[in-house]
Amino acid sequence: MTGSRFFRRRQEHDHSERFFYHSFPRRGHSTSKETEKGCKILSLICEAGLILAPEVVAWSHPHADGTPPRTAQVIQRRICFTELAPGELAEHAKEFGNFALEFDVHTLKRLGAMPVFYIPLATGDNTDGVRSLGSTLVLQSIDAMMLAMRLVELKKIVDDPSSPPSVEIVLGNDRPQAFQLNVSETRKVLEALAYAITPADMMEHALTGLVSCFYPADNLRNDSALAYYRQREWRIAWNFAINDVDVMRRPCDELIARLLEIDADFFGRDFPTMSDPRQLASEALVFPGIANKRIIEMVNRVVVPRAALASARTIVARFAPSIPVVCIEDVK
């Protein structure tokens, strides 16, 4: 009797357990091409790791006096995970694809994932300034990131032995202004500002990661209130180092070619950068894994549509034979 009660409790606990899912392919899901495309993406993940695709996110801060709003754009390189009970996965797949990698929360935290901060956008009447508080937070965080970037670039200039005693720098895009700086004095100022705190280059990376976790709460394109907020999304959204070695890398030419073969319309389109537009695939980041383990070796299980089960098991068995591959139709 005691054993049966324990078994019922264990079943109830398992039934309520929740995981994080990275679903794919969002583009082309529920079409005749989904099985082929999903298997290609799964194969690439097994071999190379997760792809952090870039996205430009625009923010706007309206002024209470009616003057034109201040705007800023940020490039976010990220891969997304949604917190779900297994029984919710099938409904989620209707929009995001019937293939999925399932992670437990401890593994996802170990991989550097964080919850997304959903920011209400400043819209409508702004005479009292209240509606713009979220946008203000984001834009001031972007300013902090830009300040760290400026300090990093300035340090490179003053530490360069070939720099003249005085240099001119130009700052600002919309209203550029030139500043004449004494190299020796500027070096002292930078040393004072950096004393006993995190170096500027590390702060730049940290702030870039923080800004990459901000996202609008609403889907304005589809006029859907709180659509993004309801996704319960976590992200891996920035590079990091272990023992001073970067974990992520830019894709090689061979990997770029595979991304283009999977989805040329998406990965082959022009993507804006700080300089000239480049191919979107070349602006991605690759996360191969950590601690000598591939990403595919760190998942709970791989979920695929029944039509892809045999192919997916063959793919996964080459790299992580102990990881189960199951049908999404059977996930409850």
Secondary structure, 3 states (H helix, E strand, C coil): CHHHHHHHHHHHHHHHCCEEEEEECCCCCCCCCHHHHHHHHHHHHHHCCEEEEEEEEEEEECCCCCCCCEEEEEEEEEEEEEEECHHHHHHHHHHHCCEEEEECHHHHHHCCCEECEEECCCCCCCCCCHHHHHHHHHHHHHHHHHHHHHHHHHHHHHHCCCCCCEEEEEECCCCCEEEEEEHHHHHHHHHHHHCCCCCHHHHHHHHHHHHCCEEECCECCCCECCCCHHHCEEEECCCCEECCEECCECCCHHHHHHHHHHCHHHHCCEECCCCCCEEHHHHCEEECEECCEEHHHHCCEEEECHHHHHHHHHHHHCCCCCCCEEEHHHCC
